[in-house]
Amino acid sequence: MTFQKTLTSAANDELKHLGRLLTNARERRKHGQLVLEGLHLLQSAIDAGLGIDAVYVNESAQHHGELLPLLARLDRRLAVLVATPVLAKVTALATPAEVLTVCRRPAAHATASGAPCVMLDDVQDPGNLGTILRCAAAANVRDVYLSKGCVDVYSPKVLRAGMGAHFALNIHEAADLPAALAAWPGRKLVTHLEGSVSLYGQDLAGDVAFVFGNEGAGVSADVLAAADLRVRIPMPGHAESLNVAMAATVCLFERVRQLETGA
């Protein structure tokens, strides 16, 4: 493929804008854009029909076997070749990805689609949030509610950890979780170290809202009060608690197990 232009200086205005999008959540919100790093996320964005504004191709990866078929699905004018050392100055990754894609931020969803949902109360670690989104998408969850205190769901680290799950979910940002729980028509389960019942004794079919809290503080008092059932994940070994992403995985796939087995 022949590129219409090649960028060879980090002082280029386009690359400055790219750098700000990568590092600053306010810039991402201001421009309604996000940055995807790597071929897998580019493919996920194309498959989801996400609006793509620019594709910055790492010069060292321009002949990658998976890249050209993806670029063929786009307007060739969107693709720009960038010298590898220059791209390395823009990204925080030790080795720049094959491609960095600037996309439009998905539209906000005002209403839930029903079935199960996940509600996250001030989850701060990008890896945890991205992993929970990936798990939710795999478990056939449609809606994820994020409190105002959650890390930016469209930060590069969350997007990398999510592996394209963002585009399979209805993500509700800055949600009022107590209000969302009050409006939820089904069961409302919150994981809690002092939960009164075991997760494995619960019927998880139907419209279940799973609530998970901050890595250190757990679920806030207001959110805890709005849930109707506290559940614990049995831990017979020597561990004080589970990582929030691990806890979410256990809960969501216990629901999958019940649906698969009818138990």
C-alpha positions as CSV (number, residue, x, y, z in Angstrom):
1,M,0.0,0.0,0.0
2,T,1.2,3.5,-0.8
3,F,0.6,6.1,1.9
4,Q,-0.2,9.6,1.0
5,K,2.0,11.0,3.6
6,T,4.6,10.1,6.2
7,L,5.2,11.9,9.5
8,T,8.8,12.1,10.7
9,S,8.6,14.6,13.5
10,A,6.9,14.4,16.9
11,A,6.4,18.2,16.6
12,N,3.7,17.5,14.0
13,D,0.4,18.9,15.1
14,E,-1.5,15.7,14.3
15,L,0.9,13.7,16.5
16,K,0.7,16.3,19.3
17,H,-3.0,15.9,19.2
18,L,-2.6,12.1,19.3
19,G,-0.3,12.4,22.3
20,R,-2.8,14.5,24.2
21,L,-5.6,12.0,23.5
22,L,-3.4,9.2,24.8
23,T,-2.6,10.9,28.1
24,N,-5.5,13.2,28.9
25,A,-9.1,12.1,29.7
26,R,-10.3,15.7,29.4
27,E,-8.9,16.0,25.9
28,R,-10.6,12.7,24.9
29,R,-14.0,14.0,26.3
30,K,-13.5,17.5,24.7
31,H,-12.9,16.1,21.2
32,G,-15.2,13.1,21.6
33,Q,-12.3,10.8,20.6
34,L,-10.4,7.8,21.8
35,V,-7.2,6.0,20.7
36,L,-6.9,2.3,20.0
37,E,-3.5,0.7,20.1
38,G,-2.9,-2.4,18.0
39,L,-4.4,-4.4,15.2
40,H,-7.0,-6.3,17.2
41,L,-8.7,-3.1,18.5
42,L,-8.6,-1.6,15.0
43,Q,-10.4,-4.7,13.7
44,S,-12.9,-4.6,16.6
45,A,-13.7,-0.9,15.8
46,I,-14.2,-1.6,12.1
47,D,-16.4,-4.6,12.9
48,A,-18.5,-2.5,15.3
49,G,-18.9,0.3,12.7
50,L,-17.2,2.8,14.9
51,G,-16.4,6.1,13.3
52,I,-12.7,6.3,12.5
53,D,-10.9,9.6,12.1
54,A,-7.3,8.6,11.5
55,V,-5.0,5.5,11.4
56,Y,-1.4,6.1,12.3
57,V,0.7,3.1,11.0
58,N,4.0,2.2,12.6
59,E,6.5,2.3,9.7
60,S,8.1,-0.9,10.9
61,A,4.8,-2.7,10.7
62,Q,3.6,-1.4,7.3
63,H,3.9,-4.8,5.7
64,H,2.3,-6.7,8.5
65,G,0.1,-9.4,7.0
66,E,-3.0,-8.5,9.1
67,L,-2.7,-4.7,8.5
68,L,-3.4,-4.4,4.8
69,P,-6.7,-6.2,4.8
70,L,-7.9,-3.9,7.6
71,L,-6.8,-0.8,5.8
72,A,-8.5,-2.0,2.7
73,R,-11.8,-1.7,4.6
74,L,-11.2,2.0,5.2
75,D,-10.9,5.2,3.2
76,R,-7.1,5.1,2.3
77,R,-6.9,8.8,3.1
78,L,-7.3,8.0,6.8
79,A,-4.0,6.1,6.9
80,V,-0.8,7.9,7.7
81,L,2.7,6.3,8.0
82,V,4.7,7.4,11.1
83,A,8.4,6.8,11.6
84,T,8.9,4.2,14.4
85,P,11.1,6.4,16.6
86,V,8.6,9.2,16.3
87,L,5.7,7.0,17.3
88,A,7.7,5.8,20.2
89,K,7.8,9.3,21.6
90,V,4.0,9.5,21.5
91,T,3.0,6.2,23.0
92,A,3.6,5.1,26.6
93,L,4.2,1.5,25.4
94,A,7.8,0.2,25.5
95,T,7.4,-0.8,21.9
96,P,4.9,1.1,19.7
97,A,1.9,-0.9,18.5
98,E,1.6,-1.7,14.8
99,V,-1.1,1.0,14.5
100,L,-2.7,3.7,16.6
101,T,-6.3,4.5,15.6
102,V,-8.2,7.6,16.5
103,C,-11.9,6.8,16.8
104,R,-15.0,8.7,17.8
105,R,-16.3,8.1,21.3
106,P,-19.3,5.7,21.2
107,A,-22.7,7.4,21.9
108,A,-23.9,7.3,25.4
109,H,-26.8,4.9,26.2
110,A,-29.7,6.4,28.2
111,T,-31.6,3.1,28.9
112,A,-30.7,-0.4,29.8
113,S,-31.4,-3.4,27.5
114,G,-32.5,-5.7,30.4
115,A,-31.1,-9.1,31.3
116,P,-28.1,-9.0,33.6
117,C,-26.0,-5.9,34.1
118,V,-22.8,-5.0,36.0
119,M,-22.5,-1.9,38.2
120,L,-19.0,-0.7,39.2
121,D,-18.5,1.6,42.2
122,D,-15.3,3.6,41.9
123,V,-13.2,0.9,40.3
124,Q,-9.8,2.7,39.9
125,D,-7.4,0.3,38.2
126,P,-7.5,0.4,34.4
127,G,-6.5,-3.3,34.1
128,N,-9.3,-4.3,36.5
129,L,-11.9,-2.2,34.6
130,G,-10.8,-3.5,31.2
131,T,-10.8,-7.1,32.4
132,I,-14.3,-6.8,33.9
133,L,-15.6,-5.4,30.6
134,R,-14.0,-8.2,28.7
135,C,-15.5,-10.7,31.2
136,A,-19.0,-9.1,31.0
137,A,-19.0,-9.2,27.2
138,A,-18.0,-12.9,27.2
139,A,-20.7,-13.7,29.8
140,N,-23.4,-12.0,27.5
141,V,-23.9,-9.0,29.7
142,R,-25.2,-6.0,27.7
143,D,-25.1,-3.1,30.2
144,V,-22.3,-1.8,32.4
145,Y,-22.8,1.2,34.8
146,L,-19.8,3.1,36.0
147,S,-19.9,5.5,38.9
148,K,-18.4,9.0,38.6
149,G,-15.3,7.8,40.5
150,C,-14.4,5.1,38.1
151,V,-11.2,5.4,36.0
152,D,-11.8,6.7,32.5
153,V,-13.3,3.7,30.6
154,Y,-11.8,4.9,27.3
155,S,-8.2,5.4,28.6
156,P,-5.7,3.4,26.5
157,K,-4.9,1.0,29.3
158,V,-8.6,0.1,29.8
159,L,-9.1,-0.3,26.1
160,R,-6.1,-2.6,25.8
161,A,-7.3,-4.7,28.7
162,G,-10.8,-4.8,27.3
163,M,-9.7,-6.3,24.0
164,G,-12.6,-4.9,22.1
165,A,-15.3,-5.6,24.7
166,H,-16.2,-1.9,24.9
167,F,-17.9,-2.1,21.5
168,A,-20.1,-5.1,22.5
169,L,-21.5,-3.3,25.6
170,N,-23.8,-0.5,26.5
171,I,-21.5,1.6,28.8
172,H,-23.2,4.1,31.1
173,E,-20.7,6.5,32.4
174,A,-20.9,8.7,35.5
175,A,-24.0,6.8,36.6
176,D,-25.9,7.4,39.8
177,L,-25.6,3.8,41.1
178,P,-28.1,4.1,44.0
179,A,-30.7,5.5,41.5
180,A,-29.9,2.9,38.9
181,L,-30.3,0.2,41.5
182,A,-33.6,1.6,42.7
183,A,-34.9,1.5,39.1
184,W,-33.5,-2.0,38.4
185,P,-36.5,-4.4,38.0
186,G,-34.7,-7.6,39.1
187,R,-32.4,-8.9,41.8
188,K,-29.6,-6.7,43.1
189,L,-26.5,-8.6,44.3
190,V,-23.5,-6.9,45.8
191,T,-20.3,-8.8,46.7
192,H,-19.2,-8.2,50.2
193,L,-16.7,-9.8,52.6
194,E,-19.4,-9.9,55.2
195,G,-22.0,-11.2,52.8
196,S,-24.8,-13.1,54.5
197,V,-25.2,-15.8,51.8
198,S,-22.9,-17.8,49.5
199,L,-22.9,-16.9,45.8
200,Y,-23.3,-20.6,44.9
201,G,-26.6,-20.8,46.7
202,Q,-28.3,-18.1,44.6
203,D,-30.5,-18.4,41.5
204,L,-28.7,-16.0,39.1
205,A,-31.0,-16.4,36.1
206,G,-33.2,-13.5,35.0
207,D,-32.6,-9.8,35.4
208,V,-29.7,-9.7,37.9
209,A,-27.6,-6.6,38.7
210,F,-24.1,-7.5,39.9
211,V,-22.5,-4.8,41.9
212,F,-18.7,-4.6,42.5
213,G,-16.8,-2.0,44.5
214,N,-13.5,-0.1,44.7
215,E,-10.3,-2.1,45.0
216,G,-9.6,-0.9,48.6
217,A,-12.8,0.5,50.0
218,G,-15.3,-1.9,48.5
219,V,-18.8,-0.8,47.8
220,S,-19.9,2.6,49.2
221,A,-22.6,2.7,52.0
222,D,-25.2,4.3,49.7
223,V,-24.7,1.7,47.0
224,L,-24.6,-1.1,49.6
225,A,-27.9,0.1,51.0
226,A,-29.6,0.1,47.6
227,A,-28.8,-3.6,46.9
228,D,-31.1,-6.2,48.2
229,L,-28.7,-9.1,48.8
230,R,-25.1,-9.3,49.9
231,V,-23.2,-12.4,48.7
232,R,-19.8,-13.8,49.5
233,I,-17.6,-15.9,47.3
234,P,-16.4,-18.8,49.5
235,M,-12.6,-18.8,49.9
236,P,-11.5,-21.9,51.9
237,G,-7.8,-21.1,51.3
238,H,-5.5,-18.4,52.8
239,A,-6.7,-15.2,51.1
240,E,-8.3,-12.2,52.6
241,S,-10.2,-11.2,49.5
242,L,-10.2,-11.5,45.7
243,N,-9.2,-9.0,43.2
244,V,-12.3,-7.2,41.9
245,A,-11.8,-8.4,38.4
246,M,-11.5,-12.0,39.6
247,A,-14.6,-11.6,41.8
248,A,-16.6,-10.3,38.8
249,T,-15.4,-13.2,36.7
250,V,-16.4,-15.8,39.3
251,C,-19.9,-14.2,39.7
252,L,-20.7,-13.8,36.0
253,F,-19.5,-17.2,35.0
254,E,-21.4,-18.8,37.9
255,R,-24.5,-17.3,36.2
256,V,-23.3,-18.7,32.8
257,R,-22.8,-22.2,34.5
258,Q,-26.3,-22.1,35.9
259,L,-27.9,-21.2,32.6
260,E,-25.9,-23.9,30.8
261,T,-26.6,-26.7,33.2
262,G,-30.1,-25.6,34.4
263,A,-28.8,-25.8,37.9
